[in-house]
Amino acid sequence: MPEPFVEQQALAPVVTDPAELEREAGLARLFELHYSSMLRLAVLLGADDPENVVAEAYYQIYRKWRRLRDVEAAEAYLRSTVCNLTRMRIRHLQVARKHVENPPELPDETVASAESTALLRDDQRVLIDALQQLPARQREALVLRHWLGLKEGEIAAAMGISCGSVKTHTSRGLAALTQAMEARR
């Protein structure tokens, strides 16, 4: 007679190493505090799959947790990683679309979900549309400056550019946004 079905539970390894416990607790705290803002950052920067970008950023920081000089710098590292991953993803999609021999009919613009469109007021919708039309670096600089409220040095670190370049991208981005907003009035 066959043996009765015995449910086996997958046993997770017990973590006893204090460094591992610290990493797990630190990452959980970082996730609780910053997941939603990192997700919004990825969306505003134009990521087509913001959840995956943010998940990859958390994975990157999980792998490199021991090498962080200062655990307090984890948020800045995470922000920088989200910016870089979004930029790389956008570039990859642009290259892939150029090299597809028979591309399917893709819309030129990203189409927002019905829920997000319904929640945005008209002026917000115009601003988001104008923001999406900016070059990536200008969009990043403006989002980091005006949405996250970062200082020039923090923006430069997140984007991997000089403070002077941050000023240039911010200035040009604001000028382009102003022009786009005035044209729509």
N, C-alpha and C positions, 0 to 999 in steps of 0.2 A: 504494500500500500504506500502511495507517495506521502512524503512528509507534508504536514500542514504548512501553509504559507506563513512565513515568519517575516514580519516587517523589520527591515534593517534600517537603522537611522544612520545617516552619514554623520560621523563625529568630526566636528571641527577641531583642528589642533588647538590645544590649550597654550595660550601665549603667556609665558612667565618671565620673559626677558623684559627688564624695566625700560630699555630703549624702545622696544616694540610697543609696549603699553603706552609710552609717552607719544609715539608716532600715531598710534591708533586714536588716542584721545585728542591729540592736536588736530589731526585731520578731521575728526568728527566735529570738533568745535569750529574749525574753518568752514566746513560744509554748512553747518547750521547758521553761521553768521553771514556767509557771503554767497551761497549758491544762487539765490534769486537775483542778486545784483550782478553776478557774473553772467547769468543767463540773459538778463536785459542788455548787458554790455555787448554780448555776442550778437544779439538781435539788432541792436542799433548800429553795429559795425557792418551788418549786412550778411551774416552767416546764413547759409541756406539750411543748415541743420544745427542750430545753436545748442540743443541738448547734448549732441555728440561732441561738439567742440568743448563744452564745459566739462563733460565727463572725461575727455582726453586730458584736459588741463589738470583735473584732480588726480588722474592717474600719473601724470608727469611729476606732480609735486609729491605724490606718495612714493614714487621710485627714488626721488632725490632728497627726501626728507632729512636723512642723516647728514647730507652735505650742506644743508642750510646753515649759514654762519649764525643767523639770528632767527629764531622762530617767529619773532614779531614781523620779520620781512616776508613771511609766507604769503600774506595778502598781496603785496606788491608783486611777488614772483607769480602768483596765480593770475593776477590782472595782466601782467606782461605776457604770460603764456596764452591766455585767451585771445589777446590782440594778435599775437604771432600765428596762432593756429587758424584764426579767422582769415587773416591775410593769406596764409598759405592755401587754405581751402578755396578762397575766391580765385587765386591765381591758377590753381589746379583746374578748377571748373572752366575758366576762360581758355586755357590751353586745350583741355579735352574737347570743348565745343568747337574750337577751330579745326581740330584734326579729325572730327567725325565726318566720314565721307557723305553719308546721307542722313543729315541730322533730322530728327523728328521736329515737328513744328513746336518750337519752344517760344514762350512769350519773351519779349525783350525785357520786360520788367518783372520783378518779383511780385507775385500776387499774394496779398495778405489774406489771412483767414477771415471768414465772415464775422467771427466773434471779435477779433481785434479791430476790424474796420468799424463795426457797430459801436465799439466802446470809445473810439477816438472822435473828438469833436472836429469840426471842419478845419479850424485853424491848426490843430495838432496834425491832422492828416496832411495838410499842405506842407507843414514844417518837416514831417517825416519824409514825404516825397522829395522835397528839396534836399534834405540831408542825404538821401539815398543817391541823388544825382551827383554829389560831390566826389572828387577823387578820394581813394581810400585813405591816404595819409591825412588829408584835410578833415575827413569825416572822423577818423580816429582821434585827432587832436581836439576837435570840438566836443566830441562825446566825453573824452576823458576830462577835459577842462570844465565844461559846463554841466554835464550830467553827474559825473563823479566828484567834481570840485577839486581836482588834483592841481598841485602847483606845477610850474614849468619843469622843475627838476624831476618830479615824479613821472610826469608825462614823457619826458625824454628817456627816462629809464624804462618805462613800459614799452615805448615804441622803438627803443634802440637807436635814437638819434640825438643830436646836440640840442641844447636849449635854444639856440638861435634858430634851428630848423623848426622847433616847436612854435616859436613866435611867428615864423613865416607861414607855416601851415594853418595856424589859428587865424592869423590876420586874413589870409587869402580865403579861407573857408568862410569866415564871417562876412567878408565882402560878397562872396558868391551867394551865400544864403540871403543876405539883405537884398541883393539884386533879384534873386528868384522870388522872394516874398513880395517885393514891390511890384514885380511884373504880374503877379497873380491878383493884385488888388483891383 
